[in-house]
Structure formats: C-alpha cells, structure tokens
Amino acid sequence: MAQRGLLILGRIIGAHGIRGEVKMVCFADSWEAFRDLGRVWVGPPQGPFQPVELQRAQARGRTVVIKLAGVETAAAAAALVGYEVSVPRAEAPPLPDGLFYHYDILGLEVQEGERILGIVCEIVQTPAHDVYQVRGATGAWMLPATRSHIRRIDLAAGRIEIEPNMDLVTATSGGEESAETV
C-alpha cells in the first residue's frame, strides 16, 4: 500500500533494454491522462516513496516503458522491479464526469437512504466492471459498480448511495436467491 496521499499509477515489472528504462504495468485503463507528467514518486509498496524526474514514457497498451532520471543501466532498472510508481493525489489529472480513481472510492461509506451498510475496503476489477468489496456490521459483501446498483457517488460527502430497496442478496450473490426443494 502506498503512502497516504499518493495515487498509485502502476508497478514496475521489468527492465527494458540496456539504458535503464523500465516496464510498468499501468493500473489505469490508459496512460493518456498521465502523459504530461514531469515527475513521479517511486518506491517499494510499503514505502518510502521518492520523487524522481520522469524523462519519457511510451505506452504500449497497459504496459508503459518509462525512463527515470538516475536509472542508467539495466541492472539499476532491474533493481526497481516490484516498486510502485505514483503521484500525489492532488497532482493527478482530473477525470471526466462519472469516472473515479480507485484511491477516491476506497474508504467511502455505502448507504441505502440514511442506513450505513459498510465501508468500501477493496476493489476487484472484472472484465465487465469493477466490484466494490464492502465491509459492514454483518460482514463483507460485494457491490457491482454499475449504474443499476449505484445511485450516486458523492466524494465530498464520503459516500456511495445505492438504489433504495435494492435486493442486496441478488446484488451480492450475482443472481437470484435459490431455493432447494426436497
């Protein structure tokens, strides 16, 4: 987990070439929003993170080849495998309406009307859509991050409002409740 206040962009997965470039798997759908960054923070998942000049970056799908200042050899690049690349959340580019960084969703309260159902503690990415793992008084359950399940995400208020009277059994199990007959 990155230091508080840092938005993780990706994880370094290998060295690239002989001049100190590294391959990073991008956690965002696209690197496009980050292409103008001049500086990133790099460090092991447990920290600490250090600011490093980003000299260049070239996206290749979800993989980005980046050149960091001070990393000049393949051996130096290989030593960074497993490190995370991040930016301060305040410096992250704004997203279009209706899109959110995972960083912003984690920790939000999930509410149905005035009733608090739990806190988003993890986000699972699936091919169809994200699924929020919510931990509440009755245990953990999964909330599909879809418009049919979520009425509104209010970052300023720190909450996700789900559709009232939503069938939580169906929402959390992925299907209708089954009944066995004997």
C-alpha positions as CSV (number, residue, x, y, z in Angstrom):
1,M,0.0,0.0,0.0
2,A,1.4,3.4,-1.0
3,Q,1.9,6.3,1.4
4,R,-1.2,8.2,2.2
5,G,-1.9,10.9,-0.3
6,L,-0.2,9.1,-3.2
7,L,-2.2,7.7,-6.2
8,I,-0.5,4.6,-7.5
9,L,-0.2,4.6,-11.3
10,G,1.4,1.2,-11.7
11,R,4.0,-1.3,-10.7
12,I,7.4,-1.8,-12.3
13,I,7.5,-5.3,-13.8
14,G,10.9,-5.4,-15.5
15,A,13.9,-3.8,-17.1
16,H,13.6,-2.7,-20.7
17,G,16.7,-2.6,-22.8
18,I,20.2,-1.6,-21.6
19,R,19.8,2.1,-20.9
20,G,17.9,2.0,-17.6
21,E,14.3,2.0,-18.9
22,V,11.7,0.0,-17.0
23,K,8.4,-1.6,-18.0
24,M,5.5,-0.7,-15.8
25,V,2.0,-2.2,-15.8
26,C,-0.4,0.7,-15.7
27,F,-3.2,0.4,-13.3
28,A,-5.4,2.9,-15.2
29,D,-7.2,1.9,-18.3
30,S,-4.9,4.2,-20.3
31,W,-1.7,6.1,-19.8
32,E,-3.0,9.0,-21.8
33,A,-4.1,11.1,-18.8
34,F,-0.6,10.9,-17.4
35,R,1.5,11.5,-20.5
36,D,2.5,15.1,-19.5
37,L,3.8,14.2,-16.1
38,G,7.3,15.5,-15.4
39,R,7.8,13.8,-12.0
40,V,6.6,10.7,-10.3
41,W,7.2,9.1,-6.9
42,V,8.8,5.7,-6.9
43,G,9.3,3.2,-4.0
44,P,8.6,-0.2,-2.7
45,P,4.9,-0.9,-1.8
46,Q,5.5,-0.3,1.9
47,G,7.3,2.9,1.1
48,P,9.0,5.3,1.4
49,F,8.5,6.9,-2.0
50,Q,10.9,9.3,-3.5
51,P,10.3,11.9,-6.2
52,V,12.0,11.1,-9.5
53,E,12.1,13.1,-12.8
54,L,10.2,11.2,-15.5
55,Q,12.3,11.8,-18.6
56,R,10.0,9.9,-21.0
57,A,7.2,7.4,-21.2
58,Q,5.8,5.4,-24.1
59,A,2.6,3.5,-23.7
60,R,2.1,0.1,-25.2
61,G,-1.4,-1.0,-24.2
62,R,-1.5,-1.4,-20.4
63,T,2.3,-1.5,-20.3
64,V,4.3,1.7,-20.2
65,V,8.1,1.9,-20.9
66,I,9.4,4.7,-18.8
67,K,12.8,6.4,-18.3
68,L,13.5,7.7,-14.8
69,A,16.3,10.1,-14.1
70,G,19.3,8.5,-12.4
71,V,18.5,5.0,-13.6
72,E,21.1,4.5,-16.3
73,T,21.7,0.7,-16.6
74,A,19.8,-2.5,-17.0
75,A,20.9,-3.6,-13.6
76,A,19.7,-0.4,-11.9
77,A,16.4,-0.8,-13.7
78,A,16.1,-4.5,-12.6
79,A,16.6,-3.4,-9.0
80,L,13.3,-1.4,-9.3
81,V,11.2,-4.5,-10.1
82,G,8.2,-4.5,-7.8
83,Y,8.4,-0.8,-7.0
84,E,5.3,1.3,-7.4
85,V,5.0,4.5,-9.4
86,S,2.7,7.1,-8.1
87,V,1.8,10.8,-8.0
88,P,0.4,12.9,-5.2
89,R,-3.4,12.7,-5.4
90,A,-3.6,16.5,-5.6
91,E,-1.5,16.4,-8.8
92,A,-3.5,13.7,-10.6
93,P,-5.2,14.8,-13.7
94,P,-9.0,15.3,-13.4
95,L,-11.2,12.6,-14.8
96,P,-14.3,13.0,-16.9
97,D,-17.6,13.2,-15.0
98,G,-18.7,9.8,-13.7
99,L,-15.2,8.3,-13.6
100,F,-13.3,8.0,-10.3
101,Y,-9.8,6.9,-9.2
102,H,-9.9,3.8,-7.1
103,Y,-8.0,5.8,-4.5
104,D,-11.1,8.0,-4.1
105,I,-13.5,5.1,-3.8
106,L,-11.7,3.2,-1.1
107,G,-12.9,4.1,2.3
108,L,-16.3,5.6,1.2
109,E,-19.4,4.7,3.2
110,V,-22.1,2.8,1.4
111,Q,-25.5,4.0,2.2
112,E,-29.1,3.0,1.4
113,G,-31.1,6.1,2.3
114,E,-29.9,7.0,5.8
115,R,-28.8,3.5,6.7
116,I,-25.0,2.9,6.6
117,L,-24.2,-0.5,5.2
118,G,-20.5,-0.5,5.4
119,I,-17.2,0.8,4.0
120,V,-15.5,0.1,0.6
121,C,-12.4,-1.8,1.6
122,E,-11.3,-3.3,-1.7
123,I,-12.0,-3.0,-5.4
124,V,-12.0,-6.1,-7.6
125,Q,-11.6,-5.5,-11.3
126,T,-13.5,-7.8,-13.6
127,P,-13.8,-7.8,-17.4
128,A,-17.3,-6.4,-17.2
129,H,-17.0,-3.8,-14.4
130,D,-15.4,-3.1,-11.0
131,V,-16.9,-4.7,-7.9
132,Y,-16.6,-3.0,-4.6
133,Q,-16.0,-5.2,-1.5
134,V,-17.9,-3.6,1.3
135,R,-17.3,-4.5,5.0
136,G,-20.1,-3.8,7.4
137,A,-21.6,-4.9,10.6
138,T,-23.0,-8.1,9.0
139,G,-19.7,-9.0,7.3
140,A,-18.3,-8.4,3.8
141,W,-20.3,-8.3,0.6
142,M,-19.8,-7.3,-3.0
143,L,-21.4,-4.3,-4.7
144,P,-21.2,-4.2,-8.5
145,A,-20.0,-0.8,-9.6
146,T,-22.8,-0.3,-12.1
147,R,-25.5,2.4,-12.7
148,S,-28.2,-0.1,-11.9
149,H,-26.8,-0.6,-8.4
150,I,-25.3,2.7,-7.5
151,R,-27.4,5.8,-7.5
152,R,-24.7,8.3,-6.7
153,I,-21.0,8.6,-5.7
154,D,-20.5,11.7,-3.6
155,L,-16.8,12.2,-2.9
156,A,-17.3,15.4,-0.9
157,A,-19.7,13.7,1.5
158,G,-17.6,10.5,1.5
159,R,-20.3,8.1,0.5
160,I,-21.8,5.9,-2.2
161,E,-25.6,5.9,-2.3
162,I,-27.1,2.7,-3.6
163,E,-30.5,2.3,-5.1
164,P,-33.2,2.2,-2.4
165,N,-34.7,-1.2,-1.7
166,M,-32.1,-2.9,-3.9
167,D,-32.2,-6.6,-3.4
168,L,-28.8,-7.0,-1.6
169,V,-28.9,-10.8,-1.8
170,T,-29.1,-10.6,-5.6
171,A,-26.5,-7.8,-5.7
172,T,-24.1,-9.6,-3.5
173,S,-24.5,-13.2,-4.9
174,G,-24.7,-12.3,-8.6
175,G,-28.0,-14.0,-9.1
176,E,-31.4,-14.6,-7.6
177,E,-31.6,-16.4,-4.3
178,S,-32.1,-20.1,-5.0
179,A,-34.4,-22.3,-3.0
180,E,-34.0,-26.1,-2.9
181,T,-36.9,-28.3,-2.6
182,V,-36.8,-31.7,-1.1
